[in-house]
Amino acid sequence: MESTLIGYVRKSGQLNELKVSIDLQAINEAETYQTSDGRSYVPLYISIESLMKVLDGERAVTVIAQHKD
């Protein structure tokens, strides 16, 4: 399966929040799908295992990706 890097997730240094950074060019070029109400969405994926490592302080950052068949 091919993946395209869309952005990153990291813990905010000052708050108990996650900071999500999206590459605007990558999101504009990403594949989308439409729902029955006509709205368009971009399906994105974050590894739960990698995200847990970010939350636990074992990693500084993990990626947001789009998988393509």
C-alpha positions in Angstrom: 0.0 0.0 0.0 1.3 3.4 -0.9 1.1 6.3 1.5 1.4 10.1 1.0 2.6 12.3 3.8 0.0 14.9 4.6 1.2 16.3 7.9 2.4 15.8 11.5 1.0 15.4 15.0 2.9 16.4 18.1 2.1 17.4 21.7 1.8 21.1 22.4 4.6 22.1 24.6 2.6 24.5 26.7 -0.9 22.9 26.9 -2.3 19.5 27.3 -3.2 19.4 23.6 -2.1 17.9 20.3 -0.8 20.2 17.6 -1.8 19.1 14.1 0.2 20.5 11.1 -1.2 19.9 7.6 0.8 20.5 4.4 -1.6 22.7 2.4 -0.3 21.5 -1.0 -0.5 17.8 0.1 -4.1 18.2 1.3 -5.1 20.0 -1.9 -3.7 17.1 -3.9 -5.1 14.4 -1.7 -7.8 12.0 -2.9 -11.3 12.8 -1.6 -14.7 11.1 -1.3 -18.2 12.5 -1.3 -21.0 11.6 1.1 -24.7 11.3 0.1 -25.3 14.9 1.2 -22.7 16.2 -1.3 -19.9 17.0 1.2 -16.3 16.1 0.3 -13.9 14.6 2.8 -10.2 13.7 2.8 -9.6 10.3 4.4 -6.5 10.5 6.6 -4.7 8.0 8.9 -2.6 8.2 12.1 -1.0 5.1 13.6 -2.6 4.6 17.0 0.7 2.9 18.2 2.8 5.9 17.1 0.3 8.4 18.5 0.4 6.7 21.9 4.2 7.0 21.8 3.8 10.8 21.2 1.3 11.0 24.1 3.6 9.0 26.4 6.6 11.2 25.5 8.5 8.3 23.8 8.4 10.2 20.4 8.2 13.8 19.6 6.1 13.5 16.4 4.1 11.1 14.3 2.8 11.4 10.7 -0.6 12.0 9.2 -0.9 10.0 5.9 -3.3 9.1 3.2 -3.2 5.5 2.0 -3.7 4.7 -1.6 -4.4 1.3 -3.1 
